Amino acid sequence: MADALELDTLWEDFHRVVNMTSAELAAWLRVRDADDEAEPLPEEAGTPTGRHVLAILQKRRTDLTDADIRVMYRVVDTVDALADLENEPEPEATPEDTRRRHRLMTLGHDPLKP
């Protein structure tokens, strides 16, 4: 388990990069997995990491588990790495931009949100 200062920093970093609310993330995970014929059950929608991020958003800092902390570090690192790519100027949006945005949204980060 992380010490208190490290956990405080991680908590702040996680909530900095996860800019979607739990309701927005839950809706996105359901939409992402829906197809023309069915929509998944809310607790089964999205990737395992996306569902874990959603669970973390619904917790208090004192209730975090070691698994939560590992996911939080992975999410912060992934979003920070992909966000660096977003800052590169591009003349127009490409399918790759859309895939990157959707991957980030699955982690709770919508790059189009201020």
TORKOL-307455 format. One record per residue: residue number from 0; residue in one letter; x, z, y of N, C-alpha, C, O in turn. Coordinates in steps of 0.05 Angstrom, whole numbers, plus 32768, in hexadecimal, padded with zeros to 4 digits. Layout:
N
<r num="NUM" residu="A" n_X="X" n_Z="Z" n_Y="Y" ca_X="X" ca_Z="Z" ca_Y="Y" c_X="X" c_Z="Z" c_Y="Y" o_X="X" o_Z="Z" o_Y="Y"/>
...
! end
This chain:
114
<r num="0" residu="M" n_X="8011" n_Z="8000" n_Y="7FE8" ca_X="8000" ca_Z="8000" ca_Y="8000" c_X="8012" c_Z="8000" c_Y="8019" o_X="8027" o_Z="800D" o_Y="8019"/>
<r num="1" residu="A" n_X="800A" n_Z="7FF2" n_Y="802D" ca_X="8019" ca_Z="7FF0" ca_Y="8046" c_X="8017" c_Z="800B" c_Y="8055" o_X="8004" o_Z="801A" o_Y="8053"/>
<r num="2" residu="D" n_X="802C" n_Z="8010" n_Y="8066" ca_X="802A" ca_Z="8028" ca_Y="8076" c_X="8017" c_Z="8024" c_Y="808D" o_X="800D" o_Z="800D" o_Y="8091"/>
<r num="3" residu="A" n_X="8010" n_Z="8039" n_Y="809B" ca_X="7FFB" ca_Z="8038" ca_Y="80B0" c_X="8001" c_Z="8023" c_Y="80C6" o_X="7FEF" o_Z="8015" o_Y="80CE"/>
<r num="4" residu="L" n_X="8019" n_Z="8023" n_Y="80CF" ca_X="8020" ca_Z="8010" ca_Y="80E5" c_X="801F" c_Z="7FF3" c_Y="80DB" o_X="8014" o_Z="7FE1" o_Y="80E9"/>
<r num="5" residu="E" n_X="8029" n_Z="7FEE" n_Y="80C3" ca_X="8028" ca_Z="7FD3" ca_Y="80B8" c_X="800B" c_Z="7FCB" c_Y="80B3" o_X="8004" o_Z="7FB3" o_Y="80B8"/>
<r num="6" residu="L" n_X="7FFB" n_Z="7FDD" n_Y="80AA" ca_X="7FDF" ca_Z="7FD7" ca_Y="80A5" c_X="7FD0" c_Z="7FD1" c_Y="80BF" o_X="7FBF" o_Z="7FBF" o_Y="80C0"/>
<r num="7" residu="D" n_X="7FD6" n_Z="7FE0" n_Y="80D4" ca_X="7FCA" ca_Z="7FDB" ca_Y="80EE" c_X="7FD1" c_Z="7FBF" c_Y="80F8" o_X="7FC0" o_Z="7FB1" o_Y="8102"/>
<r num="8" residu="T" n_X="7FEA" n_Z="7FB8" n_Y="80F5" ca_X="7FF3" ca_Z="7F9D" ca_Y="80FE" c_X="7FE5" c_Z="7F87" c_Y="80EE" o_X="7FDC" o_Z="7F74" o_Y="80F9"/>
<r num="9" residu="L" n_X="7FE4" n_Z="7F8B" n_Y="80D3" ca_X="7FD7" ca_Z="7F78" ca_Y="80C2" c_X="7FBA" c_Z="7F75" c_Y="80C9" o_X="7FAF" o_Z="7F5F" o_Y="80CA"/>
<r num="10" residu="W" n_X="7FAC" n_Z="7F8B" n_Y="80CD" ca_X="7F90" ca_Z="7F8B" ca_Y="80D4" c_X="7F8B" c_Z="7F7B" c_Y="80EE" o_X="7F79" o_Z="7F6B" o_Y="80EF"/>
<r num="11" residu="E" n_X="7F9C" n_Z="7F80" n_Y="8102" ca_X="7F99" ca_Z="7F71" ca_Y="811B" c_X="7F9F" c_Z="7F53" c_Y="8117" o_X="7F91" o_Z="7F42" o_Y="8122"/>
<r num="12" residu="D" n_X="7FB5" n_Z="7F4D" n_Y="8108" ca_X="7FBB" ca_Z="7F31" ca_Y="8103" c_X="7FA5" c_Z="7F23" c_Y="80F4" o_X="7F9E" o_Z="7F0C" o_Y="80FA"/>
<r num="13" residu="F" n_X="7F9B" n_Z="7F30" n_Y="80E0" ca_X="7F85" ca_Z="7F25" ca_Y="80CF" c_X="7F6D" c_Z="7F1E" c_Y="80E1" o_X="7F61" o_Z="7F09" o_Y="80DF"/>
<r num="14" residu="H" n_X="7F65" n_Z="7F31" n_Y="80F2" ca_X="7F4E" ca_Z="7F2D" ca_Y="8102" c_X="7F53" c_Z="7F1A" c_Y="811A" o_X="7F41" o_Z="7F10" o_Y="8126"/>
<r num="15" residu="R" n_X="7F6D" n_Z="7F15" n_Y="8120" ca_X="7F74" ca_Z="7F01" ca_Y="8133" c_X="7F70" c_Z="7EE5" c_Y="8128" o_X="7F65" o_Z="7ED3" o_Y="8135"/>
<r num="16" residu="V" n_X="7F79" n_Z="7EE1" n_Y="810F" ca_X="7F77" ca_Z="7EC6" ca_Y="8103" c_X="7F5C" c_Z="7EC1" c_Y="80F7" o_X="7F53" o_Z="7EAA" o_Y="80F6"/>
<r num="17" residu="V" n_X="7F4E" n_Z="7ED5" n_Y="80ED" ca_X="7F33" ca_Z="7ED1" ca_Y="80E3" c_X="7F20" c_Z="7ED4" c_Y="80FA" o_X="7F17" o_Z="7EEA" o_Y="8101"/>
<r num="18" residu="N" n_X="7F19" n_Z="7EBD" n_Y="8106" ca_X="7F09" ca_Z="7EBD" ca_Y="811E" c_X="7EEB" c_Z="7EB7" c_Y="8119" o_X="7EDB" o_Z="7EB5" o_Y="812B"/>
<r num="19" residu="M" n_X="7EE4" n_Z="7EB5" n_Y="80FF" ca_X="7EC8" ca_Z="7EB1" ca_Y="80F8" c_X="7EBC" c_Z="7ECC" c_Y="80F1" o_X="7ECA" o_Z="7EDD" o_Y="80E5"/>
<r num="20" residu="T" n_X="7EA3" n_Z="7ED0" n_Y="80F7" ca_X="7E95" ca_Z="7EE9" ca_Y="80EF" c_X="7E90" c_Z="7EE7" c_Y="80D1" o_X="7E92" o_Z="7ED2" o_Y="80C5"/>
<r num="21" residu="S" n_X="7E88" n_Z="7EFE" n_Y="80C5" ca_X="7E82" ca_Z="7EFD" ca_Y="80A9" c_X="7E6A" c_Z="7EEB" c_Y="80A4" o_X="7E68" o_Z="7EDE" o_Y="808F"/>
<r num="22" residu="A" n_X="7E56" n_Z="7EEB" n_Y="80B6" ca_X="7E3F" ca_Z="7EDA" ca_Y="80B3" c_X="7E47" c_Z="7EBC" c_Y="80B4" o_X="7E3D" o_Z="7EAC" o_Y="80A4"/>
<r num="23" residu="E" n_X="7E58" n_Z="7EB5" n_Y="80C7" ca_X="7E61" ca_Z="7E99" ca_Y="80C9" c_X="7E71" c_Z="7E91" c_Y="80B1" o_X="7E6D" o_Z="7E7B" o_Y="80A6"/>
<r num="24" residu="L" n_X="7E82" n_Z="7EA3" n_Y="80A7" ca_X="7E92" ca_Z="7E9C" ca_Y="808F" c_X="7E80" c_Z="7E99" c_Y="8077" o_X="7E84" o_Z="7E87" o_Y="8067"/>
<r num="25" residu="A" n_X="7E6E" n_Z="7EAC" n_Y="8073" ca_X="7E5B" ca_Z="7EAA" ca_Y="805C" c_X="7E4C" c_Z="7E90" c_Y="805D" o_X="7E48" o_Z="7E83" o_Y="8048"/>
<r num="26" residu="A" n_X="7E42" n_Z="7E89" n_Y="8074" ca_X="7E33" ca_Z="7E6F" ca_Y="8077" c_X="7E45" c_Z="7E58" c_Y="8070" o_X="7E3C" o_Z="7E45" o_Y="8062"/>
<r num="27" residu="W" n_X="7E5D" n_Z="7E58" n_Y="807A" ca_X="7E70" ca_Z="7E41" ca_Y="8075" c_X="7E76" c_Z="7E3F" c_Y="8058" o_X="7E76" o_Z="7E29" o_Y="804D"/>
<r num="28" residu="L" n_X="7E7B" n_Z="7E55" n_Y="804A" ca_X="7E81" ca_Z="7E54" ca_Y="802E" c_X="7E6A" c_Z="7E49" c_Y="801E" o_X="7E6E" o_Z="7E3A" o_Y="800B"/>
<r num="29" residu="R" n_X="7E51" n_Z="7E50" n_Y="8026" ca_X="7E39" ca_Z="7E45" ca_Y="8018" c_X="7E37" c_Z="7E27" c_Y="801D" o_X="7E32" o_Z="7E18" o_Y="800A"/>
<r num="30" residu="V" n_X="7E3A" n_Z="7E1F" n_Y="8036" ca_X="7E38" ca_Z="7E03" ca_Y="803D" c_X="7E4D" c_Z="7DF2" c_Y="802F" o_X="7E48" o_Z="7DDD" o_Y="8025"/>
<r num="31" residu="R" n_X="7E65" n_Z="7DFD" n_Y="802F" ca_X="7E7C" ca_Z="7DEF" ca_Y="8023" c_X="7E78" c_Z="7DE9" c_Y="8006" o_X="7E80" o_Z="7DD4" o_Y="7FFC"/>
<r num="32" residu="D" n_X="7E6B" n_Z="7DFC" n_Y="7FF8" ca_X="7E67" ca_Z="7DF8" ca_Y="7FDB" c_X="7E4D" c_Z="7DEC" c_Y="7FD3" o_X="7E48" o_Z="7DE5" o_Y="7FBC"/>
<r num="33" residu="A" n_X="7E3B" n_Z="7DE8" n_Y="7FE7" ca_X="7E21" ca_Z="7DDC" ca_Y="7FE1" c_X="7E24" c_Z="7DBE" c_Y="7FDB" o_X="7E35" o_Z="7DB1" o_Y="7FE6"/>
<r num="34" residu="D" n_X="7E12" n_Z="7DB4" n_Y="7FCA" ca_X="7E11" ca_Z="7D98" ca_Y="7FC6" c_X="7DF4" c_Z="7D8F" c_Y="7FC9" o_X="7DE3" o_Z="7D9F" o_Y="7FD2"/>
<r num="35" residu="D" n_X="7DEE" n_Z="7D76" n_Y="7FC3" ca_X="7DD3" ca_Z="7D6B" ca_Y="7FC7" c_X="7DBE" c_Z="7D7A" c_Y="7FB6" o_X="7DA6" o_Z="7D79" o_Y="7FBD"/>
<r num="36" residu="E" n_X="7DC6" n_Z="7D86" n_Y="7FA0" ca_X="7DB3" ca_Z="7D91" ca_Y="7F8D" c_X="7DB2" c_Z="7DAF" c_Y="7F8D" o_X="7D9E" o_Z="7DBB" o_Y="7F85"/>
<r num="37" residu="A" n_X="7DC7" n_Z="7DBC" n_Y="7F96" ca_X="7DC7" ca_Z="7DD9" ca_Y="7F93" c_X="7DD9" c_Z="7DE6" c_Y="7FA8" o_X="7DEC" o_Z="7DDA" o_Y="7FB2"/>
<r num="38" residu="E" n_X="7DD3" n_Z="7DFF" n_Y="7FAD" ca_X="7DE4" ca_Z="7E0F" ca_Y="7FBF" c_X="7DEC" c_Z="7E28" c_Y="7FAE" o_X="7DDB" o_Z="7E33" o_Y="7FA0"/>
<r num="39" residu="P" n_X="7E06" n_Z="7E2F" n_Y="7FAE" ca_X="7E0F" ca_Z="7E46" ca_Y="7F9E" c_X="7E03" c_Z="7E60" c_Y="7FA7" o_X="7DFB" o_Z="7E63" o_Y="7FBE"/>
<r num="40" residu="L" n_X="7E02" n_Z="7E74" n_Y="7F95" ca_X="7DFA" ca_Z="7E8E" ca_Y="7F9D" c_X="7E0E" c_Z="7E98" c_Y="7FB2" o_X="7E26" o_Z="7E92" o_Y="7FB0"/>
<r num="41" residu="P" n_X="7E05" n_Z="7EA8" n_Y="7FC5" ca_X="7E17" ca_Z="7EB1" ca_Y="7FDB" c_X="7E31" c_Z="7EBE" c_Y="7FD1" o_X="7E46" o_Z="7EB9" o_Y="7FDC"/>
<r num="42" residu="E" n_X="7E2E" n_Z="7ECF" n_Y="7FBC" ca_X="7E46" ca_Z="7EDD" ca_Y="7FB2" c_X="7E59" c_Z="7ECB" c_Y="7FA2" o_X="7E6E" o_Z="7ED3" o_Y="7F9A"/>
<r num="43" residu="E" n_X="7E50" n_Z="7EB2" n_Y="7F9C" ca_X="7E60" ca_Z="7E9F" ca_Y="7F8D" c_X="7E6A" c_Z="7E88" c_Y="7F9E" o_X="7E78" o_Z="7E76" o_Y="7F94"/>
<r num="44" residu="A" n_X="7E63" n_Z="7E87" n_Y="7FB7" ca_X="7E69" ca_Z="7E71" ca_Y="7FC9" c_X="7E86" c_Z="7E73" c_Y="7FD3" o_X="7E90" o_Z="7E89" o_Y="7FD8"/>
<r num="45" residu="G" n_X="7E93" n_Z="7E5C" n_Y="7FD4" ca_X="7EAE" ca_Z="7E5B" ca_Y="7FDF" c_X="7EC4" c_Z="7E61" c_Y="7FCB" o_X="7EBF" o_Z="7E65" o_Y="7FB3"/>
<r num="46" residu="T" n_X="7EDC" n_Z="7E60" n_Y="7FD5" ca_X="7EF4" ca_Z="7E66" ca_Y="7FC4" c_X="7EF6" c_Z="7E84" c_Y="7FC0" o_X="7EEB" o_Z="7E93" o_Y="7FCF"/>
<r num="47" residu="P" n_X="7F05" n_Z="7E8C" n_Y="7FAC" ca_X="7F0A" ca_Z="7EA9" ca_Y="7FA9" c_X="7F16" c_Z="7EB6" c_Y="7FC2" o_X="7F0F" o_Z="7ECC" o_Y="7FC9"/>
<r num="48" residu="T" n_X="7F29" n_Z="7EA8" n_Y="7FCE" ca_X="7F35" ca_Z="7EB3" ca_Y="7FE6" c_X="7F21" c_Z="7EB5" c_Y="7FFD" o_X="7F20" o_Z="7EC9" o_Y="800B"/>
<r num="49" residu="G" n_X="7F10" n_Z="7EA0" n_Y="8000" ca_X="7EFC" ca_Z="7EA1" ca_Y="8015" c_X="7EE8" c_Z="7EB8" c_Y="8011" o_X="7EE0" o_Z="7EC6" o_Y="8024"/>
<r num="50" residu="R" n_X="7EE0" n_Z="7EBC" n_Y="7FF8" ca_X="7ECE" ca_Z="7ED3" ca_Y="7FF2" c_X="7EDC" c_Z="7EED" c_Y="7FF7" o_X="7ED0" o_Z="7F01" o_Y="8000"/>
<r num="51" residu="H" n_X="7EF6" n_Z="7EEF" n_Y="7FF1" ca_X="7F05" ca_Z="7F07" ca_Y="7FF6" c_X="7F08" c_Z="7F0D" c_Y="8014" o_X="7F05" o_Z="7F24" o_Y="801D"/>
<r num="52" residu="V" n_X="7F0D" n_Z="7EF8" n_Y="8024" ca_X="7F0E" ca_Z="7EFB" ca_Y="8041" c_X="7EF3" c_Z="7F06" c_Y="804B" o_X="7EF2" o_Z="7F18" o_Y="805B"/>
<r num="53" residu="L" n_X="7EDD" n_Z="7EFB" n_Y="8041" ca_X="7EC2" ca_Z="7F04" ca_Y="8048" c_X="7EBF" c_Z="7F22" c_Y="8042" o_X="7EB4" o_Z="7F31" o_Y="8052"/>
<r num="54" residu="A" n_X="7EC8" n_Z="7F2A" n_Y="802A" ca_X="7EC6" ca_Z="7F46" ca_Y="8022" c_X="7ED6" c_Z="7F58" c_Y="8034" o_X="7ECE" o_Z="7F6E" o_Y="803C"/>
<r num="55" residu="I" n_X="7EEE" n_Z="7F4F" n_Y="803C" ca_X="7EFF" ca_Z="7F5E" ca_Y="804E" c_X="7EF2" c_Z="7F62" c_Y="8069" o_X="7EF3" o_Z="7F77" o_Y="8075"/>
<r num="56" residu="L" n_X="7EE5" n_Z="7F4D" n_Y="8073" ca_X="7ED7" ca_Z="7F4E" ca_Y="808D" c_X="7EC1" c_Z="7F64" c_Y="808D" o_X="7EBA" o_Z="7F6E" o_Y="80A2"/>
<r num="57" residu="Q" n_X="7EB7" n_Z="7F6A" n_Y="8076" ca_X="7EA1" ca_Z="7F7D" ca_Y="8073" c_X="7EAB" c_Z="7F99" c_Y="806D" o_X="7E9B" o_Z="7FAB" o_Y="8068"/>
<r num="58" residu="K" n_X="7EC6" n_Z="7F9D" n_Y="806E" ca_X="7ED1" ca_Z="7FB7" ca_Y="8068" c_X="7EDC" c_Z="7FC5" c_Y="8080" o_X="7EE1" o_Z="7FB8" o_Y="8095"/>
<r num="59" residu="R" n_X="7EE0" n_Z="7FDF" n_Y="807E" ca_X="7EEE" ca_Z="7FEE" ca_Y="8092" c_X="7F0C" c_Z="7FED" c_Y="808A" o_X="7F12" o_Z="7FEA" o_Y="8072"/>
<r num="60" residu="R" n_X="7F1D" n_Z="7FF1" n_Y="809D" ca_X="7F3A" ca_Z="7FF1" ca_Y="8097" c_X="7F41" c_Z="8005" c_Y="8082" o_X="7F53" o_Z="8000" o_Y="8071"/>
<r num="61" residu="T" n_X="7F34" n_Z="801C" n_Y="8082" ca_X="7F3B" ca_Z="8031" ca_Y="806F" c_X="7F32" c_Z="802B" c_Y="8052" o_X="7F3B" o_Z="8038" o_Y="8040"/>
<r num="62" residu="D" n_X="7F22" n_Z="8017" n_Y="804F" ca_X="7F18" ca_Z="800F" ca_Y="8034" c_X="7F28" c_Z="7FF8" c_Y="8027" o_X="7F21" o_Z="7FEF" o_Y="8012"/>
<r num="63" residu="L" n_X="7F3D" n_Z="7FEF" n_Y="8035" ca_X="7F4C" ca_Z="7FD8" ca_Y="802A" c_X="7F5B" c_Z="7FE0" c_Y="8011" o_X="7F65" o_Z="7FF6" o_Y="800E"/>
<r num="64" residu="T" n_X="7F5B" n_Z="7FCD" n_Y="7FFE" ca_X="7F6A" ca_Z="7FD0" ca_Y="7FE5" c_X="7F85" c_Z="7FC1" c_Y="7FE7" o_X="7F89" o_Z="7FB2" o_Y="7FFA"/>
<r num="65" residu="D" n_X="7F96" n_Z="7FC5" n_Y="7FD4" ca_X="7FAF" ca_Z="7FB6" ca_Y="7FD3" c_X="7FAA" c_Z="7F98" c_Y="7FD1" o_X="7FB8" o_Z="7F88" o_Y="7FDE"/>
<r num="66" residu="A" n_X="7F95" n_Z="7F90" n_Y="7FC2" ca_X="7F8E" ca_Z="7F74" ca_Y="7FBF" c_X="7F85" c_Z="7F69" c_Y="7FDA" o_X="7F8B" o_Z="7F53" o_Y="7FE1"/>
<r num="67" residu="D" n_X="7F76" n_Z="7F79" n_Y="7FE9" ca_X="7F6D" ca_Z="7F71" ca_Y="8004" c_X="7F85" c_Z="7F6B" c_Y="8016" o_X="7F86" o_Z="7F57" o_Y="8024"/>
<r num="68" residu="I" n_X="7F98" n_Z="7F7D" n_Y="8015" ca_X="7FAF" ca_Z="7F7B" ca_Y="8026" c_X="7FBF" c_Z="7F62" c_Y="801F" o_X="7FC9" o_Z="7F54" o_Y="8031"/>
<r num="69" residu="R" n_X="7FC2" n_Z="7F5C" n_Y="8005" ca_X="7FD0" ca_Z="7F43" ca_Y="7FFD" c_X="7FC2" c_Z="7F2B" c_Y="8008" o_X="7FCF" o_Z="7F18" o_Y="8012"/>
<r num="70" residu="V" n_X="7FA7" n_Z="7F2A" n_Y="8006" ca_X="7F98" ca_Z="7F13" ca_Y="800F" c_X="7F9A" c_Z="7F11" c_Y="802E" o_X="7F9D" o_Z="7EFB" o_Y="8039"/>
<r num="71" residu="M" n_X="7F9A" n_Z="7F28" n_Y="803B" ca_X="7F9C" ca_Z="7F27" ca_Y="8059" c_X="7FB7" c_Z="7F1C" c_Y="8061" o_X="7FB8" o_Z="7F0B" o_Y="8074"/>
<r num="72" residu="Y" n_X="7FCD" n_Z="7F23" n_Y="8054" ca_X="7FE7" ca_Z="7F18" ca_Y="805A" c_X="7FE7" c_Z="7EFA" c_Y="8055" o_X="7FF1" o_Z="7EEA" o_Y="8066"/>
<r num="73" residu="R" n_X="7FDB" n_Z="7EF1" n_Y="803F" ca_X="7FDB" ca_Z="7ED5" ca_Y="8038" c_X="7FCB" c_Z="7EC5" c_Y="804C" o_X="7FD3" o_Z="7EAF" o_Y="8054"/>
<r num="74" residu="V" n_X="7FB4" n_Z="7ED0" n_Y="8054" ca_X="7FA3" ca_Z="7EC2" ca_Y="8068" c_X="7FB1" c_Z="7EC0" c_Y="8083" o_X="7FB1" o_Z="7EAA" o_Y="808F"/>
<r num="75" residu="V" n_X="7FBD" n_Z="7ED5" n_Y="808C" ca_X="7FCB" ca_Z="7ED4" ca_Y="80A6" c_X="7FE2" c_Z="7EC0" c_Y="80A5" o_X="7FE4" o_Z="7EAF" o_Y="80B7"/>
<r num="76" residu="D" n_X="7FF1" n_Z="7EC0" n_Y="808F" ca_X="8007" ca_Z="7EAD" ca_Y="808D" c_X="7FFD" c_Z="7E90" c_Y="808C" o_X="8008" o_Z="7E7E" o_Y="8099"/>
<r num="77" residu="T" n_X="7FE8" n_Z="7E8B" n_Y="807C" ca_X="7FDD" ca_Z="7E70" ca_Y="8079" c_X="7FD1" c_Z="7E66" c_Y="8093" o_X="7FD7" o_Z="7E4F" o_Y="809B"/>
<r num="78" residu="V" n_X="7FC1" n_Z="7E76" n_Y="80A0" ca_X="7FB5" ca_Z="7E6E" ca_Y="80B9" c_X="7FCA" c_Z="7E69" c_Y="80CF" o_X="7FC9" o_Z="7E55" o_Y="80DD"/>
<r num="79" residu="D" n_X="7FDD" n_Z="7E7B" n_Y="80D1" ca_X="7FF3" ca_Z="7E77" ca_Y="80E5" c_X="8002" c_Z="7E5D" c_Y="80DF" o_X="8008" o_Z="7E4E" o_Y="80F2"/>
<r num="80" residu="A" n_X="8008" n_Z="7E57" n_Y="80C6" ca_X="8016" ca_Z="7E3E" ca_Y="80BF" c_X="8006" c_Z="7E25" c_Y="80C6" o_X="8010" o_Z="7E12" o_Y="80D1"/>
<r num="81" residu="L" n_X="7FEC" n_Z="7E26" n_Y="80BE" ca_X="7FDB" ca_Z="7E0E" ca_Y="80C3" c_X="7FD4" c_Z="7E0C" c_Y="80E1" o_X="7FD1" o_Z="7DF5" o_Y="80EB"/>
<r num="82" residu="A" n_X="7FD2" n_Z="7E22" n_Y="80EF" ca_X="7FCC" ca_Z="7E21" ca_Y="810B" c_X="7FE3" c_Z="7E14" c_Y="811B" o_X="7FDE" o_Z="7E06" o_Y="812F"/>
<r num="83" residu="D" n_X="7FFC" n_Z="7E18" n_Y="8112" ca_X="8013" ca_Z="7E0B" ca_Y="811E" c_X="8010" c_Z="7DED" c_Y="811D" o_X="8016" o_Z="7DDF" o_Y="8130"/>
<r num="84" residu="L" n_X="8006" n_Z="7DE3" n_Y="8106" ca_X="8002" ca_Z="7DC6" ca_Y="8103" c_X="7FED" c_Z="7DBC" c_Y="8116" o_X="7FEF" o_Z="7DA6" o_Y="8120"/>
<r num="85" residu="E" n_X="7FD9" n_Z="7DCD" n_Y="811C" ca_X="7FC3" ca_Z="7DC4" ca_Y="812D" c_X="7FCC" c_Z="7DC0" c_Y="814A" o_X="7FC0" o_Z="7DB1" o_Y="8159"/>
<r num="86" residu="N" n_X="7FE1" n_Z="7DCE" n_Y="8152" ca_X="7FEB" ca_Z="7DCC" ca_Y="816D" c_X="7FFA" c_Z="7DB2" c_Y="8173" o_X="8000" o_Z="7DAD" o_Y="818A"/>
<r num="87" residu="E" n_X="7FFF" n_Z="7DA3" n_Y="815F" ca_X="800C" ca_Z="7D89" ca_Y="8163" c_X="7FF8" c_Z="7D76" c_Y="816E" o_X="7FE2" o_Z="7D73" o_Y="8164"/>
<r num="88" residu="P" n_X="7FFF" n_Z="7D68" n_Y="8184" ca_X="7FEC" ca_Z="7D56" ca_Y="8190" c_X="7FE7" c_Z="7D3D" c_Y="817E" o_X="7FFA" o_Z="7D31" o_Y="8173"/>
<r num="89" residu="E" n_X="7FCE" n_Z="7D37" n_Y="817B" ca_X="7FC7" ca_Z="7D1F" ca_Y="816B" c_X="7FB3" c_Z="7D0F" c_Y="817B" o_X="7FA2" o_Z="7D1A" o_Y="8189"/>
<r num="90" residu="P" n_X="7FB5" n_Z="7CF4" n_Y="817A" ca_X="7FA3" ca_Z="7CE4" ca_Y="818B" c_X="7F86" c_Z="7CE6" c_Y="8184" o_X="7F75" o_Z="7CE6" o_Y="8196"/>
<r num="91" residu="E" n_X="7F7F" n_Z="7CE9" n_Y="816B" ca_X="7F63" ca_Z="7CEC" ca_Y="8163" c_X="7F62" c_Z="7CFA" c_Y="8149" o_X="7F75" o_Z="7CFB" o_Y="813A"/>
<r num="92" residu="A" n_X="7F4B" n_Z="7D06" n_Y="8143" ca_X="7F47" ca_Z="7D15" ca_Y="812B" c_X="7F49" c_Z="7D03" c_Y="8112" o_X="7F40" o_Z="7CEC" o_Y="8113"/>
<r num="93" residu="T" n_X="7F55" n_Z="7D0D" n_Y="80FD" ca_X="7F58" ca_Z="7CFE" ca_Y="80E4" c_X="7F4A" c_Z="7D0E" c_Y="80CE" o_X="7F43" o_Z="7D25" o_Y="80D1"/>
<r num="94" residu="P" n_X="7F46" n_Z="7D01" n_Y="80B7" ca_X="7F3B" ca_Z="7D0F" ca_Y="80A0" c_X="7F4C" c_Z="7D28" c_Y="8099" o_X="7F42" o_Z="7D3C" o_Y="8090"/>
<r num="95" residu="E" n_X="7F66" n_Z="7D26" n_Y="809C" ca_X="7F78" ca_Z="7D3C" ca_Y="8097" c_X="7F72" c_Z="7D54" c_Y="80A9" o_X="7F72" o_Z="7D6B" o_Y="80A0"/>
<r num="96" residu="D" n_X="7F6B" n_Z="7D4E" n_Y="80C2" ca_X="7F64" ca_Z="7D63" ca_Y="80D5" c_X="7F4B" c_Z="7D72" c_Y="80CB" o_X="7F49" o_Z="7D8A" o_Y="80CC"/>
<r num="97" residu="T" n_X="7F37" n_Z="7D62" n_Y="80C1" ca_X="7F1F" ca_Z="7D6E" ca_Y="80B7" c_X="7F24" c_Z="7D7F" c_Y="809F" o_X="7F1A" o_Z="7D95" o_Y="809C"/>
<r num="98" residu="R" n_X="7F35" n_Z="7D76" n_Y="808C" ca_X="7F3C" ca_Z="7D85" ca_Y="8075" c_X="7F4A" c_Z="7D9F" c_Y="807D" o_X="7F45" o_Z="7DB4" o_Y="8071"/>
<r num="99" residu="R" n_X="7F5C" n_Z="7D9D" n_Y="8090" ca_X="7F6B" ca_Z="7DB5" ca_Y="8099" c_X="7F57" c_Z="7DC9" c_Y="80A5" o_X="7F59" o_Z="7DE1" o_Y="80A0"/>
<r num="100" residu="R" n_X="7F45" n_Z="7DBF" n_Y="80B6" ca_X="7F31" ca_Z="7DD1" ca_Y="80C3" c_X="7F20" c_Z="7DDE" c_Y="80AD" o_X="7F1B" o_Z="7DF7" o_Y="80AF"/>
<r num="101" residu="H" n_X="7F17" n_Z="7DCF" n_Y="8099" ca_X="7F06" ca_Z="7DDB" ca_Y="8085" c_X="7F15" c_Z="7DEF" c_Y="8074" o_X="7F0A" o_Z="7E03" o_Y="806C"/>
<r num="102" residu="R" n_X="7F2F" n_Z="7DEA" n_Y="806F" ca_X="7F3F" ca_Z="7DFD" ca_Y="8060" c_X="7F42" c_Z="7E17" c_Y="8070" o_X="7F3F" o_Z="7E2D" o_Y="8065"/>
<r num="103" residu="L" n_X="7F47" n_Z="7E14" n_Y="808A" ca_X="7F49" ca_Z="7E2C" ca_Y="809B" c_X="7F2F" c_Z="7E3B" c_Y="809C" o_X="7F2E" o_Z="7E54" o_Y="809C"/>
<r num="104" residu="M" n_X="7F19" n_Z="7E2D" n_Y="809E" ca_X="7EFF" ca_Z="7E3A" ca_Y="809F" c_X="7EF9" c_Z="7E49" c_Y="8086" o_X="7EEC" o_Z="7E5E" o_Y="8087"/>
<r num="105" residu="T" n_X="7F02" n_Z="7E3F" n_Y="806F" ca_X="7EFE" ca_Z="7E4D" ca_Y="8056" c_X="7F0D" c_Z="7E68" c_Y="8057" o_X="7F06" o_Z="7E7A" o_Y="8048"/>
<r num="106" residu="L" n_X="7F21" n_Z="7E6A" n_Y="8067" ca_X="7F30" ca_Z="7E84" ca_Y="806B" c_X="7F25" c_Z="7E94" c_Y="8082" o_X="7F2F" o_Z="7EAA" o_Y="8088"/>
<r num="107" residu="G" n_X="7F10" n_Z="7E8A" n_Y="808F" ca_X="7F04" ca_Z="7E99" ca_Y="80A5" c_X="7F0E" c_Z="7E92" c_Y="80C1" o_X="7F08" o_Z="7EA0" o_Y="80D4"/>
<r num="108" residu="H" n_X="7F1D" n_Z="7E7C" n_Y="80C3" ca_X="7F28" ca_Z="7E74" ca_Y="80DD" c_X="7F1D" c_Z="7E58" c_Y="80E4" o_X="7F22" o_Z="7E44" o_Y="80D6"/>
<r num="109" residu="D" n_X="7F0E" n_Z="7E57" n_Y="80FA" ca_X="7F04" ca_Z="7E3D" ca_Y="8104" c_X="7F16" c_Z="7E36" c_Y="811B" o_X="7F14" o_Z="7E42" o_Y="8131"/>
<r num="110" residu="P" n_X="7F27" n_Z="7E21" n_Y="8118" ca_X="7F39" ca_Z="7E19" ca_Y="812E" c_X="7F2A" c_Z="7E0F" c_Y="8146" o_X="7F37" o_Z="7E0D" o_Y="815C"/>
<r num="111" residu="L" n_X="7F11" n_Z="7E08" n_Y="8144" ca_X="7F02" ca_Z="7DFE" ca_Y="815B" c_X="7EF6" c_Z="7E14" c_Y="816C" o_X="7EEC" o_Z="7E10" o_Y="8182"/>
<r num="112" residu="K" n_X="7EF7" n_Z="7E2D" n_Y="8161" ca_X="7EEC" ca_Z="7E44" ca_Y="8171" c_X="7F02" c_Z="7E4D" c_Y="8184" o_X="7F1A" o_Z="7E4D" o_Y="817D"/>
<r num="113" residu="P" n_X="7EF9" n_Z="7E54" n_Y="819C" ca_X="7F0D" ca_Z="7E5E" ca_Y="81B0" c_X="7F19" c_Z="7E79" c_Y="81A8" o_X="7F2A" o_Z="7E84" o_Y="81B6"/>
! end
